[in-house]
Amino acid sequence: QGLGNDFVILLNPVRLPPNKKLLIQKLANRRYGVGCDQVIIATDCIQSKVTRPRNNDDNDNQNSEIIKNVEKIQFFNSDGSEAESCGNGSRCIAKILMEQRNIKSILLKTLGGNIQCR
């Protein structure tokens, strides 16, 4: 739940049916399913090391490495249609993923574009 919106979140589902729309509609149905405003599917977690060039002011001689966390996020409305993104949903999924991984930022790749979250 985020600011009055409620979500069903599927983190890295192993397998989804070919007809995702029907699954979304069943999950989102408040009378016969779990019930929610949107279903969020988070897949394709990538953690990659990115080498940052050494700053001349740095005391050590080694380049520092940072971890870049990327997650593909899909937002589905209760009718099964895919939304480009959702502000409240992005906040919720970013918070869950950052807490799970003990990281301070994550990049969410959505249909509407990339969202850097901190």
C-alpha angles and dihedrals in degrees: 000000000000125000093332098318119108126207141192107216123201111195114203096331112207094219136001125195118255089247101058090165093067092047091050092050092050094047093046096048106112094202102045104015138042091283127223145152093242141004115223120201117196116193144152099044109196125187112184133169116238119194113224115207113253115260112232088230092058114110095214122071097222128095112245120235125217127193115236112206118200129179129182109224128192122191120203126189119225090262090060097254117134118244123208093233144321125222097209092041091050091052092050097047092043091052092049094047095044092049092046093051097035092234132138101220141023136184115228115203108206135171087256095051140277122321119197109208128193 
